[in-house]
Amino acid sequence: MKNYSYNILGTIDCVISHPEYGDIPTTLDDEESKKIIGLGVEIAPYVQPVKTLDDIREERDLLLAQNVDIYNPLRWAELSADQKAKVKTYRQALLDITKQDPTSVAWPEAPLI
């Protein structure tokens, strides 16, 4: 095993060298992790991946589908003017998300309706 590093869950990822299949990435279970830590092997810290603009758009599109696109014409007609305004404001904030720096996106909070 080689290339030990912590992942976002706090467990350890590494690469196993297989004679036939080559390098295989894997995540160690708790017992294996304890053994590696006990051996004093150097484990790289977790590094938050940098989100690309495509990643931001993908997340934005998911939020639009979950929180805005659910309002079909019949359901939209049932909303009060205040509720419609909240949905419109939220939708516009999501559409404007790509104007922010991808490394520090401030996601708007979905309106409770």
HULIN-V961271 format. One record per residue. N is the residue number from 1. OMEGA is omega as a letter, one per 20 degrees, with the letter a starting at -180 (999 if undefined). D_CENTER is the distance of its C-alpha to the mean C-alpha in Angstrom with 2 decimals. Layout:
BEGIN
[[N & OMEGA & D_CENTER] [N & OMEGA & D_CENTER]]
END
This chain:
BEGIN
[[1 & a & 27.66] [2 & r & 26.28] [3 & a & 23.38] [4 & r & 22.16] [5 & r & 18.95] [6 & r & 16.87] [7 & a & 13.30] [8 & a & 10.55] [9 & a & 12.60] [10 & r & 15.75] [11 & a & 17.37] [12 & r & 18.89] [13 & r & 18.12] [14 & r & 21.20] [15 & r & 23.18] [16 & r & 26.20] [17 & a & 29.03] [18 & a & 30.66] [19 & a & 34.16] [20 & a & 33.77] [21 & r & 30.08] [22 & a & 29.26] [23 & a & 26.13] [24 & r & 23.70] [25 & a & 20.32] [26 & r & 19.98] [27 & a & 18.66] [28 & r & 21.55] [29 & a & 22.37] [30 & a & 23.58] [31 & r & 27.16] [32 & r & 26.52] [33 & r & 24.33] [34 & r & 27.23] [35 & a & 29.69] [36 & r & 27.89] [37 & r & 27.53] [38 & r & 31.20] [39 & r & 32.28] [40 & r & 31.05] [41 & r & 28.98] [42 & a & 26.95] [43 & a & 23.21] [44 & r & 20.93] [45 & r & 18.52] [46 & r & 14.75] [47 & r & 13.65] [48 & r & 10.30] [49 & r & 9.71] [50 & r & 10.76] [51 & r & 8.94] [52 & r & 11.64] [53 & r & 13.12] [54 & r & 12.43] [55 & a & 8.61] [56 & r & 9.40] [57 & a & 11.96] [58 & r & 10.08] [59 & r & 7.81] [60 & a & 11.22] [61 & r & 13.13] [62 & r & 11.40] [63 & r & 12.19] [64 & a & 15.60] [65 & a & 16.29] [66 & a & 15.52] [67 & a & 17.25] [68 & a & 19.75] [69 & r & 20.88] [70 & a & 22.00] [71 & r & 25.01] [72 & a & 27.55] [73 & a & 30.94] [74 & r & 32.52] [75 & r & 29.81] [76 & a & 29.57] [77 & a & 33.34] [78 & a & 33.08] [79 & r & 30.97] [80 & r & 32.89] [81 & r & 33.04] [82 & r & 30.98] [83 & r & 28.20] [84 & r & 28.29] [85 & r & 28.09] [86 & r & 24.99] [87 & r & 23.21] [88 & r & 24.51] [89 & r & 23.41] [90 & r & 19.83] [91 & a & 19.83] [92 & r & 21.29] [93 & r & 18.83] [94 & r & 15.96] [95 & a & 18.22] [96 & a & 18.89] [97 & a & 15.33] [98 & r & 15.95] [99 & a & 18.88] [100 & r & 16.89] [101 & a & 16.18] [102 & a & 12.75] [103 & a & 12.71] [104 & a & 13.20] [105 & r & 12.10] [106 & a & 13.60] [107 & r & 12.29] [108 & r & 15.39] [109 & a & 16.04] [110 & r & 16.99] [111 & r & 20.75] [112 & a & 22.23] [113 & 999 & 24.81]]
END
